Amino acid sequence: MALFDKGKDKSKGLPAAALAVALSLAVGCAATKEVELHKAITKGTSSSQKQIIEDTISNWFGGIAITVAENVFSSASSITIERKAKEDSRGLPIDGRHNNPVYSFTLLSDGEQCLLQNDQTGELAKLENVKCYPNHD
């Protein structure tokens, strides 16, 4: 490499090395730039969009059927889901209570696409064919 040859002019190798370092730093910064996500809402969901949301949440629960409201994410960016407690024959929770955790999900947007975040794990899922808008509350 010309930079380390003793008998040659070092000034020719230095600008090329500096340029290589600057380019590698610029590429490294560009590759690590994160997309900024914002909370979002919908302006109503069709039955197919509602199904996409339910299927996405269901996948996080291992395929258990999930039902969300017709107006899901239309007034708030977050929803919570609580598993139904096991009941006795009278319809009362077994042992008089339950300890089922509450799960929450947040609708996010990067300005181009809608993403659903599992708030427990931080995992994101892209919601194909779902249109959302920034939530300015």
C-alpha positions, 0 to 999 in steps of 0.5 A: 500500500502506498501509505506505508512504502518508505521510498514513495511520496506519502502525500498521494496515499493520505488523501485517498485514505482520508477519503476512504475513512470519510466514506466508510463513516458516512455509509455507516451512519446512513445504515444505522439511521432509524426511521422515526415512528409516531402514534397513529389512528385510523379513520375507520377500518373496513372488515378486511383491515379489521381482520388484518389487525386481528390476525396480527395480534392472534399470531402473537398469541400463538393463533388464538382467535382475537376479536377487536371492535369495529372502530379499533384505533379510530379514537386512540392509538392503543388498545388493551386485550384481557384474556377472559377468566375461566368461569364456573357454571354460574358464570363467576370467575373461578376462585372469585378472581383471575390473574390474567395479564392485560396485553397492550398494542399500539398503532404506529406510523412512519409516515408511509406505512402502518405498524402494530407494536406489541407493547410487551415485547416491542415487536413490530408488525407491518399492517398491509392495506391498513391506512393510518394517520398521525395521532395529534392528541 
